[in-house]
Amino acid sequence: MADTVTLQARSAAFWTGAAAGWIRHADRQDEVGRPLGAPAMDRLAARPAERILDVGCGCGGTTAEIAAAVGETGAAIGIDIAEAMVAAARQRFPPDRYPSVRFRTADIETLDVVSGAPFDAAYSRMTLMLLADPVAGCTAIRRSLRPGGRLAATVFRDGSVNPWLFAAMLGAAPHLGPLPPLPVGDEPGPFSFADPARLARVLSVAGFTAVTITPRDITMDAPDDADAVAEWLIEIGAAGAAYRAAPPAGQASARAGAVRLLERFREPGVGYRLPAGLWLLTAVAARADKPSAAGCPPVTHHRQPRQDENR
Ligand SMILES: C[S@@+](CC[C@H](N)C(=O)[O-])C[C@H]1O[C@@H](n2cnc3c(N)ncnc32)[C@H](O)[C@@H]1O
């Protein structure tokens, strides 16, 4: 496993390079990708006048959703490491139309606290598993919360319950130039929190208490537009930068390769159903600015909810 400084540099470079794809597909990500964060948004239960932090806000869709809940007397602050995504978020949700929304470019791992702290709550969709030093990142989140402030977030479980995730990349890769190194071990990547015990340890050391980690199975429904779905999934994944650098013929072959591997998720004439297995995590900021208790406090691992509870 690479050292933390190397991983942080790799991650910053990756997200700088990935930004163009995320910006291009921001509307699709908000709409089709919404179920990826919906369980945490429900659990966050943002209330009017609250001040809420959105960590790894990307192009801002979830921050705007939080802003709608907290209203004009509250605040929704989205932070992201990728400057271009933050610029896109500001354009999509400008202050004259979204007065309680603010966006900041910041690496959560390098902050003591997020400016504007303390917040009542923090939310994060699909970001915490990407932190090179998750203890540093989660500690900064916890310090940015008022004592007793709450955290609600989602991360992926493992690859077996997220089969679509690598399909686009594997289909596209043979037609593209070199891809960034795939994560090994606990290196930041989609499945670095596959083991809930690791996630629990990280949150505990970061000073969170009342940690719950619950499996959630969701489905993303995308329209029956094979080329568009393939391009979206290539561009927001590890092959995105190589895809954008490829000539048109290479891009067409890459899309065709991805379409083939994504076919199993397609119902012709209906659309794509992309199953995703998540951890829904909730926690509360401990009152003292130090790791809670000796070792890990008890963590509640909940059963898989029935489908009708799964929202
Ligand atoms: C998988 S994307 C999710 C984006 C958004 N939450 C969504 O669901 O559409 C992960 C996001 O985390 C951001 N990110 C990664 N590492 C970060 C860090 N150390 N500090 C802040 N943001 C980070 C990336 O730039 C990217 O926008």
Ligand as a Chemical Component Dictionary entry (heavy atoms), coordinates in Angstrom:
data_LIG
# 
_chem_comp.id                   LIG 
_chem_comp.type                 NON-POLYMER 
_chem_comp.pdbx_formal_charge   0 
_chem_comp.three_letter_code    LIG 
# 
loop_
_chem_comp_atom.comp_id 
_chem_comp_atom.atom_id 
_chem_comp_atom.alt_atom_id 
_chem_comp_atom.type_symbol 
_chem_comp_atom.charge 
_chem_comp_atom.model_Cartn_x 
_chem_comp_atom.model_Cartn_y 
_chem_comp_atom.model_Cartn_z 
_chem_comp_atom.pdbx_ordinal 
LIG C1  C1  C 0  -17.738 9.771  -6.020 1  
LIG S1  S1  S 1  -17.727 11.518 -6.069 2  
LIG C2  C2  C 0  -19.301 11.908 -5.333 3  
LIG C3  C3  C 0  -19.749 13.314 -5.615 4  
LIG C4  C4  C 0  -21.128 13.660 -5.064 5  
LIG N1  N1  N 0  -21.184 13.530 -3.623 6  
LIG C5  C5  C 0  -22.171 12.789 -5.715 7  
LIG O1  O1  O 0  -22.607 11.818 -5.091 8  
LIG O2  O2  O -1 -22.559 13.061 -6.863 9  
LIG C6  C6  C 0  -16.606 11.897 -4.761 10 
LIG C7  C7  C 0  -16.381 13.387 -4.562 11 
LIG O3  O3  O 0  -15.510 13.586 -3.449 12 
LIG C8  C8  C 0  -14.584 14.592 -3.754 13 
LIG N2  N2  N 0  -13.412 14.370 -2.903 14 
LIG C9  C9  C 0  -12.530 13.345 -2.966 15 
LIG N3  N3  N 0  -11.593 13.480 -2.014 16 
LIG C10 C10 C 0  -11.897 14.601 -1.317 17 
LIG C11 C11 C 0  -11.300 15.276 -0.221 18 
LIG N4  N4  N 0  -10.180 14.799 0.349  19 
LIG N5  N5  N 0  -11.860 16.412 0.252  20 
LIG C12 C12 C 0  -12.994 16.906 -0.346 21 
LIG N6  N6  N 0  -13.596 16.315 -1.398 22 
LIG C13 C13 C 0  -13.062 15.177 -1.876 23 
LIG C14 C14 C 0  -14.320 14.415 -5.238 24 
LIG O4  O4  O 0  -13.796 15.566 -5.862 25 
LIG C15 C15 C 0  -15.720 14.052 -5.756 26 
LIG O5  O5  O 0  -16.461 15.189 -6.117 27 
# 
loop_
_chem_comp_bond.comp_id 
_chem_comp_bond.atom_id_1 
_chem_comp_bond.atom_id_2 
_chem_comp_bond.value_order 
_chem_comp_bond.pdbx_ordinal 
LIG C1  S1  SING 1  
LIG S1  C2  SING 2  
LIG S1  C6  SING 3  
LIG C2  C3  SING 4  
LIG C3  C4  SING 5  
LIG C4  N1  SING 6  
LIG C4  C5  SING 7  
LIG C5  O1  DOUB 8  
LIG C5  O2  SING 9  
LIG C6  C7  SING 10 
LIG C7  O3  SING 11 
LIG C7  C15 SING 12 
LIG O3  C8  SING 13 
LIG C8  N2  SING 14 
LIG C8  C14 SING 15 
LIG N2  C9  SING 16 
LIG N2  C13 SING 17 
LIG C9  N3  DOUB 18 
LIG N3  C10 SING 19 
LIG C10 C11 SING 20 
LIG C10 C13 DOUB 21 
LIG C11 N4  SING 22 
LIG C11 N5  DOUB 23 
LIG N5  C12 SING 24 
LIG C12 N6  DOUB 25 
LIG N6  C13 SING 26 
LIG C14 O4  SING 27 
LIG C14 C15 SING 28 
LIG C15 O5  SING 29 
# 
